[in-house]
Amino acid sequence: MALDAFFDKINTRHLAQRCGVPVPDGYIWQAGSSVAELQAKLGLPVAAKHRQSYCLQQLYVRTHVRLLDDAAAINLWLQSQQPEPDTVFFEQVFDGIGLGVSVLCHQGKVLQAFEHHRANELAGSSYYRKSMPLDTERLDAVARMVAATQYTGLAMFEFKLNTGTGKWVLLEVNARPWGSLPLPVAWGVDFPYRLYQLLCNGQITPPVTYPIGKYNRNLIADIWQMRTLVSQLKKQPIQLSSAMLRWLMGFGRLLLLHEKHDVWVADDPAPAKTEIRQFVKQRLSTPQSAGLVTGQDNLALAKVISQKSGHILFLCQGNICRSPYAERKARSIFNSENLSITVDSAGMLPRNHRPSPDVAIEAARQCSVDLGAHLSKCADDELIAKADVVFVFDDINVASFKQRHPDQANKLVFLSAFQLTGASHIADPDGRDIGVFCRTYATIDACLNNLALRLKSC
């Protein structure tokens, strides 16, 4: 019962309503539904959601919430999703800050609770959180839903709070370990260990108090989120300066011992060391030519070139910036040259249905490519097996691919091998400004045009 209630967002809404817990107004997309009716009921903007973030058949794939500002955006989203009736729904956007009430439960009773609020929130996500006092009304709401399902386990109930009016709504429930879990653990509420004691030893531990106003930061993710904000506010210097000042001043809490890190802890330094190595390798180090896959010595590509037909897959990490642009531009170029090449794109990250960022959409538009309706997809086994050649952009793509598909590595080719200036990686522009995106897309254009010339000349 609890799995049905908490892993299905529509069922979560229904349970909340039965328990007297406020939720945003919603609209379930059914046969015969219309965008006009949706807009009349909820207004604009709306949040578009799949009823499940995960499904058992594809646990590596996660669906995402999409904010839609107008009827055209809603129609594009529906066209790209092609949802079956009752599989997606829309919610009225509630103005406020994000917060969570985390709980450990046993047979419908809350054993421990912890409330956190998001700091540095951007587009509904945050990698910097602070501990806050438990709100009695929200905790009572959580307790009613837990009791109704006789739930045993960990869960984080996600709310939105309007600080001006004091009103709040429930958004969803994560009945699993969640991203903000390091915050309560760092400040004395060890949910995972207490769950272990409960399930393995039958020990029901008493509730503990926790300090208020303490922070935890996922440093690397917080840095890259700030880069995204800087890119968005580049033309608004006053707002940008204010945001940067608040962000930098936040690090003063380290000196006051009011802040800890999600990964960097003294009793287990290995994850922090791994994170730093990955950060340096992925973002700062010069790509190593030892792993370079060229277009001249790849037999799979040679076969496609000689036959002037085949299936090409463009592959990057997220399938939101480089590979979807390459797919669309390649299709346009190949069609204009009457080349019978099938093209597709995907990402290595296990995340489906993510849109391209606005800056990517605008840069692509300037290059006559429409990414407005694009939603990412993960490269599964079937997609990789179908491809004759897999074009990648950097060493990160190669390493990810070889880890998951070592037997298919002979298909890999760096797209940058088709630059006239010699092979070099095409770096990920995600989080950068539109100038970087335009230069990246210009490089991809040059490579694709050279590839088309190679295909025609043989």
C-alpha positions as CSV (number, residue, x, y, z in Angstrom):
1,M,0.0,0.0,0.0
2,A,2.8,2.4,0.9
3,L,4.6,1.8,-2.4
4,D,1.5,2.5,-4.4
5,A,0.8,5.7,-2.4
6,F,4.3,7.2,-2.3
7,F,5.9,6.0,-5.6
8,D,3.0,7.3,-7.7
9,K,2.5,11.1,-7.6
10,I,-1.2,10.9,-8.4
11,N,-1.8,8.4,-5.7
12,T,0.2,10.6,-3.3
13,R,-2.1,13.6,-4.2
14,H,-5.2,11.4,-3.6
15,L,-3.8,10.2,-0.2
16,A,-2.9,13.7,0.9
17,Q,-6.4,15.0,0.0
18,R,-8.0,12.1,2.0
19,C,-5.8,13.0,5.0
20,G,-6.6,16.7,4.8
21,V,-3.1,17.7,3.6
22,P,-3.1,20.7,1.2
23,V,-1.7,20.1,-2.4
24,P,-1.6,22.4,-5.4
25,D,-4.6,22.3,-7.7
26,G,-4.0,19.6,-10.3
27,Y,-5.2,18.4,-13.7
28,I,-4.7,14.8,-14.8
29,W,-4.3,14.4,-18.5
30,Q,-7.0,12.0,-19.8
31,A,-8.5,11.0,-23.1
32,G,-10.4,14.1,-24.3
33,S,-8.4,16.6,-22.2
34,S,-7.6,19.9,-23.8
35,V,-4.9,22.5,-23.2
36,A,-7.6,25.2,-23.1
37,E,-9.4,23.4,-20.3
38,L,-6.1,22.8,-18.4
39,Q,-5.2,26.5,-18.7
40,A,-8.7,27.6,-17.6
41,K,-8.4,25.4,-14.5
42,L,-4.8,26.1,-13.4
43,G,-3.7,29.2,-15.2
44,L,-0.1,29.7,-16.2
45,P,2.6,28.7,-15.7
46,V,2.1,25.0,-14.8
47,A,4.3,22.2,-13.6
48,A,4.1,19.1,-15.9
49,K,4.8,15.8,-14.1
50,H,4.9,12.1,-14.8
51,R,3.1,10.1,-12.2
52,Q,6.2,8.1,-11.5
53,S,9.8,9.3,-11.3
54,Y,11.1,5.8,-11.7
55,C,9.6,2.5,-13.0
56,L,10.8,-1.0,-12.1
57,Q,11.6,-1.8,-15.7
58,Q,14.0,1.1,-16.1
59,L,15.4,2.0,-12.7
60,Y,18.3,3.9,-14.3
61,V,15.9,6.3,-15.9
62,R,14.3,9.2,-14.0
63,T,11.6,11.5,-15.2
64,H,11.7,15.2,-14.4
65,V,9.3,18.0,-13.7
66,R,9.0,20.6,-16.5
67,L,7.7,24.2,-15.9
68,L,5.6,25.4,-18.9
69,D,4.9,29.1,-19.3
70,D,2.3,29.1,-22.1
71,A,-0.1,27.0,-24.3
72,A,2.5,26.5,-27.0
73,A,5.0,25.1,-24.5
74,I,2.3,22.7,-23.1
75,N,1.5,21.5,-26.6
76,L,5.2,20.9,-27.4
77,W,5.7,19.0,-24.2
78,L,2.6,16.8,-24.9
79,Q,3.7,16.2,-28.4
80,S,7.2,15.1,-27.3
81,Q,5.8,12.9,-24.5
82,Q,2.8,11.3,-26.3
83,P,1.4,10.3,-22.9
84,E,-1.1,7.6,-22.3
85,P,-4.2,8.7,-20.4
86,D,-3.7,9.0,-16.6
87,T,0.2,8.9,-16.9
88,V,0.9,12.6,-16.7
89,F,-0.6,15.5,-14.8
90,F,-0.2,19.2,-14.3
91,E,0.0,21.2,-11.1
92,Q,-0.6,24.9,-10.4
93,V,2.7,26.5,-9.6
94,F,2.8,27.4,-5.9
95,D,5.0,30.4,-5.1
96,G,7.4,29.7,-2.2
97,I,10.6,28.1,-1.0
98,G,11.3,24.3,-1.0
99,L,11.6,22.4,2.2
100,G,11.5,18.8,3.4
101,V,10.3,16.9,6.4
102,S,12.4,13.7,6.7
103,V,11.1,10.9,8.8
104,L,11.9,7.4,10.1
105,C,8.7,5.4,10.5
106,H,7.6,2.0,11.9
107,Q,4.2,0.5,11.3
108,G,2.6,3.9,10.7
109,K,4.3,5.8,13.5
110,V,6.9,8.5,13.1
111,L,9.9,7.7,15.2
112,Q,12.1,10.6,14.2
113,A,11.6,13.8,12.2
114,F,13.9,16.5,10.8
115,E,13.0,19.6,8.8
116,H,15.3,21.3,6.3
117,H,14.8,24.4,4.1
118,R,16.6,24.9,0.8
119,A,19.2,27.7,0.4
120,N,20.6,28.8,-3.0
121,E,17.5,27.3,-4.6
122,L,17.5,27.5,-8.4
123,A,14.7,26.0,-10.6
124,G,13.4,23.9,-7.8
125,S,16.7,22.3,-6.8
126,S,19.4,23.2,-4.2
127,Y,22.7,21.7,-3.1
128,Y,22.8,23.9,0.0
129,R,20.4,23.2,2.9
130,K,19.8,24.3,6.5
131,S,18.2,22.6,9.5
132,M,15.0,24.3,10.7
133,P,12.6,23.7,13.6
134,L,9.8,21.2,13.0
135,D,6.6,22.8,12.1
136,T,3.8,21.2,14.1
137,E,1.1,21.4,11.4
138,R,3.4,19.9,8.7
139,L,4.6,17.2,11.0
140,D,0.9,16.3,11.8
141,A,0.2,16.2,8.1
142,V,3.1,13.8,7.6
143,A,2.0,11.6,10.6
144,R,-1.5,11.3,9.1
145,M,-0.3,10.1,5.8
146,V,2.2,7.7,7.4
147,A,-0.5,6.3,9.6
148,A,-2.9,5.8,6.7
149,T,-0.3,3.6,4.9
150,Q,1.1,1.9,8.0
151,Y,4.5,2.9,6.5
152,T,7.8,1.5,7.8
153,G,11.0,3.0,6.5
154,L,12.6,6.3,5.5
155,A,10.8,9.1,3.7
156,M,11.2,12.7,2.8
157,F,8.0,14.8,2.4
158,E,8.6,17.7,0.1
159,F,6.7,20.9,0.6
160,K,6.5,24.4,-0.8
161,L,6.2,27.2,1.8
162,N,5.1,30.8,1.0
163,T,7.0,32.7,3.7
164,G,4.8,35.8,3.2
165,T,1.5,34.1,3.9
166,G,2.6,31.1,5.9
167,K,0.6,28.8,3.6
168,W,2.2,25.6,2.4
169,V,1.4,22.6,0.1
170,L,2.7,19.1,-0.3
171,L,4.5,18.4,-3.6
172,E,5.5,14.8,-3.4
173,V,7.0,12.1,-1.2
174,N,10.4,10.4,-1.6
175,A,10.0,7.1,0.2
176,R,13.7,6.2,-0.3
177,P,17.1,7.8,0.6
178,W,17.2,11.3,-0.8
179,G,19.7,14.0,-1.8
180,S,19.5,16.1,1.4
181,L,20.1,13.1,3.6
182,P,23.7,14.1,4.5
183,L,22.3,17.2,6.3
184,P,20.5,15.4,9.2
185,V,23.3,12.7,9.4
186,A,26.0,15.4,9.7
187,W,24.1,17.1,12.6
188,G,23.2,14.1,14.7
189,V,20.2,12.4,13.1
190,D,21.6,9.2,11.5
191,F,18.6,8.0,9.6
192,P,20.4,5.2,7.7
193,Y,21.9,3.6,10.8
194,R,18.7,3.8,12.8
195,L,16.8,2.2,9.9
196,Y,19.4,-0.6,10.0
197,Q,18.9,-1.0,13.7
198,L,15.1,-1.1,13.2
199,L,15.0,-3.6,10.3
200,C,18.0,-5.8,11.3
201,N,18.0,-5.7,15.1
202,G,14.4,-4.9,15.8
203,Q,15.5,-1.9,17.8
204,I,13.2,1.1,18.0
205,T,15.5,4.1,18.8
206,P,14.1,7.1,20.7
207,P,13.8,10.5,19.0
208,V,16.7,12.9,19.3
209,T,16.9,16.7,19.1
210,Y,19.0,18.4,16.5
211,P,20.6,21.9,16.2
212,I,18.8,24.6,14.3
213,G,20.3,26.8,11.6
214,K,23.1,24.4,10.6
215,Y,24.0,24.0,6.9
216,N,25.3,21.3,4.6
217,R,26.6,21.8,1.1
218,N,27.3,19.6,-1.9
219,L,30.2,21.7,-2.9
220,I,30.9,20.6,-6.5
221,A,27.2,20.6,-7.5
222,D,26.7,23.9,-5.7
223,I,29.6,25.5,-7.7
224,W,28.1,24.4,-11.0
225,Q,24.7,25.5,-10.1
226,M,26.2,28.9,-9.3
227,R,27.8,28.9,-12.7
228,T,24.4,28.4,-14.3
229,L,23.0,31.3,-12.3
230,V,25.9,33.5,-13.4
231,S,25.1,32.7,-17.0
232,Q,21.4,33.5,-16.5
233,L,22.1,36.8,-14.8
234,K,25.0,37.9,-17.0
235,K,23.0,40.9,-18.4
236,Q,21.7,41.8,-15.0
237,P,24.8,43.0,-13.1
238,I,23.0,44.2,-10.0
239,Q,21.2,41.0,-9.4
240,L,24.3,39.0,-10.4
241,S,26.5,40.9,-7.9
242,S,23.9,40.4,-5.1
243,A,23.6,36.7,-5.8
244,M,27.4,36.2,-5.9
245,L,27.9,38.2,-2.7
246,R,25.3,36.1,-0.8
247,W,26.9,32.9,-2.1
248,L,30.4,33.9,-1.1
249,M,29.3,35.1,2.3
250,G,27.7,31.7,2.9
251,F,31.2,30.1,3.1
252,G,31.8,32.2,6.3
253,R,29.6,29.6,8.1
254,L,32.5,27.2,7.7
255,L,34.6,29.4,10.0
256,L,31.8,29.6,12.5
257,L,31.4,25.8,12.4
258,H,27.8,26.2,11.2
259,E,28.4,24.4,8.0
260,K,29.5,20.9,6.9
261,H,30.0,19.1,3.6
262,D,27.9,16.3,2.1
263,V,31.0,14.3,1.1
264,W,34.0,15.7,2.9
265,V,34.0,14.1,6.3
266,A,37.0,13.3,8.5
267,D,36.0,9.7,9.3
268,D,35.6,8.6,5.6
269,P,37.7,10.8,3.3
270,A,37.7,8.4,0.3
271,P,34.4,9.8,-1.3
272,A,35.8,13.3,-1.1
273,K,39.1,12.3,-2.7
274,T,37.2,10.5,-5.5
275,E,35.0,13.6,-6.1
276,I,38.0,15.9,-6.4
277,R,39.7,13.5,-8.8
278,Q,36.5,13.3,-10.9
279,F,36.2,17.1,-10.8
280,V,39.7,17.7,-12.0
281,K,39.5,15.0,-14.7
282,Q,36.2,16.1,-16.1
283,R,36.5,19.9,-15.9
284,L,40.1,21.1,-15.5
285,S,42.5,18.5,-16.9
286,T,43.7,18.5,-20.5
287,P,42.2,15.6,-22.4
288,Q,44.7,12.7,-22.9
289,S,45.3,11.7,-26.5
290,A,46.0,8.1,-25.5
291,G,42.2,7.4,-25.5
292,L,41.5,9.2,-28.7
293,V,39.4,7.4,-31.3
294,T,40.0,8.8,-34.8
295,G,37.9,8.7,-37.9
296,Q,40.6,7.3,-40.1
297,D,41.3,4.0,-38.4
298,N,37.8,2.9,-37.4
299,L,36.5,0.0,-39.4
300,A,32.8,0.6,-38.4
301,L,32.9,4.1,-39.7
302,A,34.8,3.0,-42.8
303,K,32.0,0.6,-43.6
304,V,29.4,3.3,-43.3
305,I,31.4,5.6,-45.5
306,S,32.0,3.0,-48.2
307,Q,28.3,1.9,-48.2
308,K,27.0,5.5,-47.8
309,S,24.3,4.1,-45.4
310,G,24.0,3.1,-41.8
311,H,22.9,4.2,-38.4
312,I,24.9,6.9,-36.5
313,L,24.4,7.7,-32.9
314,F,25.7,10.9,-31.3
315,L,26.4,10.4,-27.6
316,C,27.3,12.8,-24.8
317,Q,26.7,12.8,-21.1
318,G,23.3,14.3,-20.7
319,N,21.8,14.5,-24.2
320,I,20.7,18.1,-23.6
321,C,23.4,20.2,-25.3
322,R,25.8,18.6,-27.8
323,S,24.4,15.4,-29.0
324,P,20.8,16.6,-29.7
325,Y,22.2,19.5,-31.6
326,A,24.5,17.2,-33.6
327,E,21.6,14.9,-34.4
328,R,19.4,17.6,-35.8
329,K,22.1,19.3,-37.7
330,A,23.5,16.1,-39.1
331,R,20.0,15.1,-40.3
332,S,19.6,18.4,-42.1
333,I,23.0,18.2,-43.7
334,F,22.7,14.5,-44.8
335,N,19.2,15.1,-46.2
336,S,20.4,18.1,-48.2
337,E,23.2,15.9,-49.6
338,N,20.9,12.9,-50.3
339,L,22.8,10.7,-47.9
340,S,20.9,7.7,-46.6
341,I,22.3,7.9,-43.1
342,T,20.0,7.4,-40.0
343,V,20.9,9.6,-37.1
344,D,20.0,9.5,-33.4
345,S,21.3,10.9,-30.1
346,A,21.4,9.9,-26.5
347,G,23.2,10.5,-23.2
348,M,25.1,8.3,-20.8
349,L,23.5,9.7,-17.7
350,P,20.5,7.7,-16.5
351,R,18.1,10.6,-16.9
352,N,15.2,10.7,-19.4
353,H,12.9,13.6,-20.4
354,R,15.2,16.5,-19.5
355,P,14.8,19.5,-21.8
356,S,17.7,21.4,-23.2
357,P,18.6,24.5,-21.2
358,D,17.3,27.8,-22.6
359,V,20.8,29.0,-23.6
360,A,21.2,25.9,-25.7
361,I,17.9,26.4,-27.3
362,E,18.7,30.0,-28.2
363,A,22.2,29.2,-29.5
364,A,20.8,26.3,-31.6
365,R,18.1,28.6,-33.0
366,Q,20.8,31.0,-34.2
367,C,22.2,28.0,-36.1
368,S,18.8,27.1,-37.6
369,V,18.3,24.1,-35.3
370,D,15.2,23.7,-33.1
371,L,15.8,22.2,-29.7
372,G,12.7,23.6,-28.2
373,A,10.8,20.3,-28.0
374,H,13.8,18.1,-27.2
375,L,13.8,15.8,-24.2
376,S,16.8,13.7,-23.3
377,K,17.0,9.9,-23.4
378,C,19.5,7.5,-21.9
379,A,21.6,5.3,-24.1
380,D,20.2,1.8,-23.4
381,D,21.5,-1.5,-24.7
382,E,19.1,-1.6,-27.6
383,L,20.0,1.8,-28.9
384,I,23.8,1.1,-28.7
385,A,23.3,-2.3,-30.5
386,K,21.4,-0.7,-33.3
387,A,24.1,1.9,-34.0
388,D,26.8,1.2,-36.6
389,V,29.0,4.2,-35.4
390,V,28.8,6.1,-32.1
391,F,30.2,9.6,-32.3
392,V,31.4,11.0,-28.9
393,F,32.7,14.4,-27.9
394,D,35.3,13.9,-25.1
395,D,37.1,11.5,-22.8
396,I,34.3,11.5,-20.3
397,N,31.9,10.1,-22.9
398,V,34.5,7.4,-23.9
399,A,35.1,6.3,-20.3
400,S,31.4,6.1,-19.5
401,F,30.7,4.2,-22.6
402,K,33.5,1.7,-22.1
403,Q,32.4,1.1,-18.5
404,R,28.9,0.1,-19.6
405,H,29.4,-1.2,-23.1
406,P,33.0,-2.5,-23.3
407,D,32.1,-5.0,-26.1
408,Q,30.8,-2.1,-28.3
409,A,33.9,0.1,-27.9
410,N,34.9,-0.6,-31.5
411,K,32.1,1.7,-32.6
412,L,33.4,4.8,-30.9
413,V,34.7,7.8,-33.0
414,F,35.5,11.3,-31.8
415,L,33.4,13.7,-33.8
416,S,36.3,16.1,-33.5
417,A,38.4,13.8,-35.7
418,F,36.7,15.6,-38.6
419,Q,38.0,19.0,-37.8
420,L,40.4,20.4,-40.4
421,T,42.6,21.8,-37.6
422,G,43.2,18.3,-36.1
423,A,41.5,16.2,-33.5
424,S,40.6,17.8,-30.1
425,H,37.7,17.2,-27.8
426,I,34.5,19.2,-28.0
427,A,33.9,20.3,-24.4
428,D,30.5,20.3,-22.7
429,P,29.1,23.9,-22.8
430,D,26.5,23.2,-20.1
431,G,26.5,26.0,-17.6
432,R,28.3,28.4,-19.8
433,D,27.1,31.5,-21.6
434,I,25.6,31.7,-25.1
435,G,29.0,32.6,-26.7
436,V,30.4,29.3,-25.6
437,F,27.4,27.4,-26.9
438,C,27.6,29.2,-30.3
439,R,31.3,28.4,-30.6
440,T,30.6,24.7,-29.6
441,Y,27.8,24.4,-32.2
442,A,30.0,26.1,-34.9
443,T,32.7,23.4,-34.2
444,I,30.1,20.6,-34.5
445,D,28.8,22.2,-37.8
446,A,32.3,22.1,-39.2
447,C,32.8,18.5,-38.2
448,L,29.5,17.4,-39.7
449,N,30.1,19.2,-42.9
450,N,33.5,17.6,-43.2
451,L,32.0,14.2,-42.4
452,A,29.4,14.7,-45.1
453,L,32.1,15.6,-47.7
454,R,33.9,12.4,-46.7
455,L,30.7,10.4,-47.2
456,K,30.1,11.9,-50.6
457,S,33.6,11.6,-51.9
458,C,34.0,7.8,-51.3
